[in-house]
């Protein structure tokens, strides 16, 4: 299932598309990088997916299974970064 893409403020611009399994445990598993702008973006995307807490609210209408998530990194000035240490996004299935 495809999820809506997310935009992340970062010091460099790039992208990464990841796939992962998500079941009732709310812990992503079997993470696979499908395509990315480079190893830095693949590593950062992997860390973000691993660190995200998937709550039941986000998954209430989304079945368990395999998900694909495009992540875009936008070059932003450090003082304009809305995200600091923790990344939290509401995920909705793309229709």
ZITAVEN-V995131 format. One record per backbone hydrogen bond with DSSP energy under -1.0 kcal/mol. NH is the residue of the N-H (numbers start at 1). CO is the residue of the C=O. If there is no record, write none. Layout:
nh=NH co=CO
nh=NH co=CO
This chain:
nh=3 co=68
nh=4 co=92
nh=6 co=70
nh=8 co=72
nh=10 co=74
nh=14 co=73
nh=16 co=71
nh=17 co=35
nh=18 co=69
nh=19 co=32
nh=20 co=67
nh=21 co=29
nh=22 co=65
nh=26 co=23
nh=29 co=21
nh=32 co=19
nh=34 co=17
nh=35 co=17
nh=37 co=15
nh=42 co=38
nh=43 co=39
nh=44 co=40
nh=45 co=41
nh=46 co=42
nh=47 co=43
nh=48 co=44
nh=49 co=45
nh=50 co=46
nh=51 co=47
nh=52 co=48
nh=59 co=55
nh=65 co=22
nh=67 co=20
nh=68 co=1
nh=69 co=18
nh=71 co=16
nh=72 co=6
nh=73 co=14
nh=74 co=8
nh=76 co=10
nh=80 co=77
nh=81 co=78
nh=94 co=2
